[in-house]
Amino acid sequence: MPLKNIEQPEVITVGKSTRLRKYDGKYEKLLKGYQDPYVYQNSEGIFDDDKKPDLNYVKGMCEYLDKAGELYFIEVEYNGRFISVGDVTIKAENPPISIWDAKYRGIGLGTEVMRAVICRLKILGYKKVTGSTVYKWNIPSKKMHERLGFVVTGENENEWFYDLDL
Ligand SMILES: CC(C)(COP(=O)(O)OP(=O)(O)OC[C@H]1O[C@@H](n2cnc3c(N)ncnc32)[C@H](O)[C@@H]1OP(=O)(O)O)[C@@H](O)C(=O)NCCC(=O)NCCS
């Protein structure tokens, strides 16, 4: 959905070989990634393997995120073409990010993409990111948010809540 009535770009260039590409309705691309236990435990807080995300789950999630903000595939260049390796939604309240494939995690991609999210939110005129929610067991996400300047505003048993002044 356009944020502030400004059209969502087809592509946002993040780095030399990284870009965000506007979600095109192909929710099935998320299925393999969201069926990785690491992703559903850290992103969805699901630990019961019987409840792991199915096609209907990723469809509902994409429909919601596409309405709530600007939903993109995270794409990296591989053998001369771009492949989708994750998803991110640009919105000022709890912008979610997920890198589906383990080999693209822990190499700085999440931090690089979140910098592009912050930049886009500033361009759109937002002054603050609120309510970013991180499960307490998700150390890479905690570190990423803190490295980017997010500050803890609250917690419950399982989650940290973060805000960022833009
Ligand atoms: C959370 C996530 C987006 C972070 O992106 P990433 O590309 O893996 O993270 P980065 O490589 O940019 O690293 C971010 C920080 O975590 C640290 N880190 C990365 N992997 C780590 C690991 N396995 N163990 C401990 N620290 C780790 C990095 O050193 C870095 O910290 P620093 O800046 O203090 O050095 C990504 O791991 C992911 O998609 N995870 C699964 C889904 C998910 O958890 N989504 C977020 C829900 S809030």
The ligand as an ORCA input file, in Angstrom:
! r2SCAN-3c Opt
* xyz 0 1
  C      17.422    -10.852     12.137
  C      18.040    -10.730     10.769
  C      17.144     -9.882      9.842
  C      19.403    -10.021     10.929
  O      19.993     -9.895      9.668
  P      21.457    -10.506      9.389
  O      21.837    -10.120      8.015
  O      21.467    -11.953      9.724
  O      22.322     -9.717     10.471
  P      23.679     -8.940     10.228
  O      24.670     -9.828      9.529
  O      23.391     -7.621      9.625
  O      24.170     -8.784     11.739
  C      23.444     -8.064     12.707
  C      24.140     -8.196     14.043
  O      23.957     -9.513     14.568
  C      25.218    -10.156     14.762
  N      25.011    -11.542     14.388
  C      24.677    -12.007     13.158
  N      24.516    -13.335     13.208
  C      24.771    -13.705     14.486
  C      24.744    -14.947     15.164
  N      24.438    -16.093     14.527
  N      25.021    -14.965     16.496
  C      25.314    -13.820     17.148
  N      25.342    -12.599     16.568
  C      25.072    -12.553     15.240
  C      26.182     -9.417     13.875
  O      27.510     -9.512     14.353
  C      25.654     -8.009     13.971
  O      26.010     -7.421     15.210
  P      27.038     -6.186     15.280
  O      26.500     -5.135     14.354
  O      27.017     -5.799     16.698
  O      28.341     -6.764     14.788
  C      18.268    -12.140     10.097
  O      19.190    -12.877     10.874
  C      16.992    -12.937      9.897
  O      16.302    -12.759      8.915
  N      16.656    -13.840     10.842
  C      15.491    -14.712     10.721
  C      14.169    -13.959     10.762
  C      14.151    -12.930     11.868
  O      14.632    -13.177     12.960
  N      13.602    -11.761     11.565
  C      13.606    -10.630     12.490
  C      12.486    -10.680     13.429
  S      12.579     -9.313     14.586
*
